[in-house]
Amino acid sequence: MNDDSPTPPRRLPLRWLAAILVVLAATAAGWFFWRGWQAEQRQDEQARATTARQLADLQKTVEDLRRDQRATARGVQDAASTNRVLRDEVLGLGQRSALLEENLARLADNSREGTQAVRREEAELLLVQARQRLVYAADLDGARRLYALAAGVMEDLDGPRYLNLRQALMQERNALDALGPGVRARSAEQLTQWAAALDTLPEQPQAAPADKQPWWQQMLSPLVQIRPADPQVLAARSERIAAHDALQIELSLARAALERGDAGAWQQALQRMDAWLLRLWPDTPQRQQQRQLLDELGKADLQIAAPELGSTLQQLRGMREAKEAP
């Protein structure tokens, strides 16, 4: 029985085909899976790269912020230092301003004190000149003008200590006004009137009335004129001219002594004038009046009698000495 019977078709290729298909499907699935995984990996890498870049950018931003913060901190520190410096400078300027104001105030006080010192010196000089005019020349009008100038200067002096000076000066001016033209001026005017009255003195004594003359004078009166002769009166013309000249010299000496305020020379000149008056004119009421006027002139005090004068000058000098004393 060697008959070949028909063999059934082989199923092996189908299995292999199925296996191949399965393998292909698995391979395709694996490939797709791998592709998907690769894609996911790439996406993850891209995401990580993006995250890394973002992180780097963030770190860079943080570094920039830190740098800016440090710069800001340094700026704040610099500003604080600048503020401290400015505050110190402002304080220094305030102190300098205070010192400057103090110096200006001291300078103003010194300037004011210097101005007042100059005013005091000027007032003292005017008072000294007024005193000299009163003592040496008895120039009351000039002294009044100088006192008025001193009063104007003292008006510019401020302070209560100068009030007494102004009051004393006012008292001096009132006392000076009360003196009028002054003793020397009145004496000079009276002396001029006395000299002018000499021309009116009779050179011969008046004769007694006829009813009072002795009988023998009444009998001889038609023939001769009898007049009593004074042995002191000069009769010669040359002697009378010389006596007149001497009287004029004594009159000039009296005027000079009056201007100087020399009381001794003034009285001596008046005494010599009285002696020449007796030698030149006979004894008459007019001569007695002239002699009486000379006696009154001799008794006049040529010095100015006013205790108030000079008190302001003494107070001003005392104030200066007290200020200069250590």
SVG drawing of the C-alpha trace seen along z (x, -y; Angstrom):
<svg xmlns="http://www.w3.org/2000/svg" viewBox="-6 -247 61 249">
<polyline fill="none" stroke="black" stroke-width="0.4" points="0.0,0.0 2.2,-2.5 -0.4,-4.6 0.3,-8.1 -2.6,-9.7 -3.2,-13.3 -1.7,-15.1 -3.6,-17.9 -2.4,-21.4 0.2,-22.6 -1.0,-25.1 2.5,-26.1 2.7,-29.2 -0.5,-30.6 1.0,-30.2 4.1,-31.9 2.1,-34.5 0.1,-35.0 3.3,-35.0 4.9,-37.5 1.8,-39.6 1.9,-39.5 5.5,-40.3 4.9,-43.0 2.1,-44.3 4.2,-44.1 7.0,-45.8 4.7,-48.4 3.2,-48.8 6.7,-49.0 7.8,-51.4 4.8,-53.6 5.3,-53.2 8.9,-54.1 8.0,-57.0 5.5,-58.1 8.0,-57.7 10.7,-59.5 8.2,-62.2 7.4,-62.4 11.1,-62.3 11.6,-65.1 8.7,-67.0 10.0,-66.3 13.5,-67.4 12.0,-70.5 10.0,-71.1 13.1,-70.6 15.1,-72.8 12.3,-75.4 12.2,-75.0 15.9,-75.2 15.9,-78.3 13.1,-79.8 15.0,-78.9 18.1,-80.4 16.2,-83.5 14.6,-83.5 18.0,-83.1 19.4,-85.8 16.4,-88.0 17.0,-87.2 20.7,-88.0 19.7,-91.2 17.3,-92.0 19.9,-91.2 22.3,-93.4 19.8,-96.1 19.0,-95.6 22.7,-95.8 23.0,-98.9 19.9,-100.3 21.3,-99.5 24.5,-101.2 22.5,-104.1 20.6,-104.2 23.8,-104.0 25.3,-106.7 22.2,-108.8 22.2,-108.2 25.9,-109.2 25.1,-112.2 22.2,-113.0 24.5,-112.7 27.1,-114.9 24.4,-117.4 22.9,-117.3 26.4,-117.9 26.9,-120.7 23.5,-122.2 24.4,-122.0 27.7,-123.5 26.1,-126.2 23.7,-126.8 26.6,-127.1 28.4,-129.3 25.3,-131.4 25.0,-131.7 28.6,-132.6 28.3,-135.1 25.2,-136.6 27.1,-136.8 30.1,-138.4 27.9,-140.8 26.1,-141.7 29.4,-142.1 30.7,-144.2 27.5,-146.3 28.0,-146.8 31.6,-147.6 30.7,-150.0 28.0,-151.6 30.3,-151.8 33.0,-153.2 30.5,-155.8 29.5,-156.7 33.2,-157.0 33.8,-159.4 30.7,-161.4 31.9,-161.5 35.4,-162.7 33.8,-165.3 31.5,-166.5 34.5,-166.7 36.5,-168.7 33.7,-171.2 33.2,-171.5 37.0,-172.0 37.0,-174.8 33.9,-176.4 35.7,-176.3 38.8,-177.9 36.8,-180.6 35.1,-181.3 38.3,-181.2 40.8,-182.9 38.6,-185.2 35.3,-185.5 33.7,-185.0 30.2,-184.1 28.7,-184.2 31.4,-181.8 30.9,-179.6 27.2,-179.5 27.7,-178.4 30.1,-175.7 27.7,-174.5 24.9,-174.3 27.1,-172.2 28.0,-169.9 24.2,-169.6 23.6,-168.5 26.4,-165.9 25.0,-164.5 21.6,-164.1 23.1,-161.2 24.3,-159.4 22.0,-156.6 21.7,-155.1 20.5,-156.1 24.0,-157.0 24.0,-160.0 20.8,-161.4 22.6,-163.0 25.1,-164.5 22.4,-166.1 20.7,-167.4 24.0,-168.9 24.6,-170.5 21.2,-172.0 21.8,-173.5 25.1,-174.9 23.5,-176.5 20.8,-178.1 23.4,-179.4 25.4,-180.8 22.3,-182.5 21.6,-184.0 25.0,-185.8 23.9,-187.9 26.8,-189.7 29.2,-189.0 31.1,-191.0 34.0,-191.8 31.7,-193.0 29.8,-195.3 33.0,-196.5 34.4,-197.3 31.3,-199.2 31.4,-201.2 35.1,-201.9 34.3,-203.2 31.5,-205.4 33.9,-206.6 36.6,-207.6 34.0,-209.4 32.8,-211.3 36.3,-212.7 35.7,-215.3 32.8,-216.7 34.7,-217.3 35.3,-221.0 38.9,-222.0 38.2,-224.8 36.2,-224.5 32.8,-226.3 32.8,-229.7 30.7,-230.2 27.5,-232.3 28.0,-236.1 25.8,-236.2 27.9,-233.6 31.3,-235.1 33.3,-237.0 32.9,-240.8 36.4,-241.4 35.8,-239.1 32.5,-240.9 34.4,-244.2 37.2,-243.0 35.1,-240.9 34.6,-243.7 38.3,-244.1 39.7,-240.5 38.3,-237.0 39.5,-234.9 39.4,-231.1 40.8,-228.6 43.7,-226.6 44.2,-222.9 47.9,-222.2 47.5,-218.6 46.0,-219.8 48.6,-220.4 48.5,-223.8 51.3,-223.8 50.1,-222.9 53.0,-220.5 52.4,-218.7 48.7,-218.3 49.4,-217.0 51.8,-214.4 49.3,-213.5 46.6,-213.0 48.9,-210.7 49.7,-208.8 46.0,-208.5 45.3,-207.1 48.1,-204.6 46.7,-203.5 43.3,-203.2 44.7,-200.9 46.5,-198.9 43.2,-198.6 41.4,-197.3 44.2,-194.8 44.0,-193.6 40.2,-193.3 40.5,-191.2 43.0,-188.9 40.9,-188.7 44.0,-189.9 42.3,-191.3 45.6,-192.6 46.7,-194.5 43.1,-195.8 42.9,-197.2 46.4,-198.7 45.5,-200.4 42.3,-201.8 44.3,-203.2 46.8,-204.9 43.9,-206.3 42.4,-207.7 45.7,-209.3 45.9,-211.0 42.2,-212.0 43.2,-213.9 46.1,-215.6 44.1,-216.6 40.8,-217.8 39.9,-219.8 37.5,-218.6 34.0,-218.8 30.9,-216.6 31.6,-215.3 35.1,-214.2 33.7,-212.6 31.3,-210.7 34.1,-209.5 36.1,-208.4 33.2,-206.5 32.7,-204.7 36.4,-203.7 36.0,-202.4 33.0,-200.3 34.9,-199.0 37.8,-198.0 35.5,-196.0 34.0,-194.0 35.0,-190.3 36.4,-189.6 36.1,-185.9 32.8,-184.2 31.0,-183.2 28.8,-180.2 29.4,-176.9 27.5,-174.9 30.0,-175.7 32.3,-172.8 30.2,-170.1 29.4,-168.3 33.0,-168.2 34.0,-166.7 31.3,-164.0 32.3,-163.2 35.9,-162.8 35.0,-160.7 32.9,-158.4 35.9,-158.0 38.3,-157.3 35.9,-154.7 35.6,-153.0 39.4,-152.9 40.1,-151.7 41.0,-147.9"/>
</svg>
